[in-house]
């Protein structure tokens, strides 16, 4: 396992995303939350993963509760990152909700407490007061943000008066906006980018095409539009080619590309222990400079079609 050293902590470059723990929208059912999720946490720790990311919003606290049960007796092996949902995040509520998260996680302190989204009406200064209190009390070791622009990240740091060590953002081979400002800032200032949806919910696995699409809520995402799956074919084929040369999967190569960047960790979810093991194995893959540059260029060439294309696709499917 590769690790990123930030603020005195060694954080695994592949973490475990847990949005699906207890969240009904994924359709995994009660057995997944009660049995599989616990197995996933235990196996992740066995493999050297220590970054376990959750949020009070995930399953309305259920994800945190599942993790709390899973890490009983294993606290020293886990770097726990959870998130505050930014509904009226005034100082007093920041404190009480952090304590509620810690209680569900069955821990005395949180390694990383993140503001899940910027609040467009609440001044960051007010929220920062709550985070500063938590740091001073020792309930929180470090503070992070999520879905923040660089300007918002810097403003939050100024308001806090201390480093905000991480920014959790949507980042993948197909979503490369963070490379413009956020990644360079993190690399220059000993900060961490935590990449969520690093496999674009399975698009980069290469197992889908315009005639074989996922069911459920994922099918509504733009990368799963048939026209976009067709447009992605050259990149997906190249991923498969590089994967074959490494004896790996396309998903592993997509993750390896991401964490080859300094100061970046990725938090893919997993539906099974086998999928988790596959994700974690990506940390051992070393891509050549040529391979990285080829993927860089091919991903830049991909131009996704927008919502209008979905209407065209629907008409096409109705004719079939």
Secondary structure, DSSP 8 states (H G I E B T S, - for coil): --EEEETTEEEESB-EE-TTTT-GGG---HHIIIIIHHHHHHHHHHTT--EEE--TTGGGGHHHHHHHHHTTT-GGG-EEEEEE--SS--HHHHHHHHHHHHHHHT-S-EEEEEE-S--SSS-HHHHHHHHHHHHHHTSEEEEEEES--HHHHHHHHHHHTS---EEEEE-SSS--GGGTTHHHHHHHTT-EEEEESTTGGGGGGS--BTTB---GGGGGSGGGSHHHHHHHHHHHHHHHHHHHHHT--HHHHHHHHHHTSTTEEE----SSHHHHHHHHHGGG----HHHHHHHHHHHHH-----HHHHHHHHHHHHH-
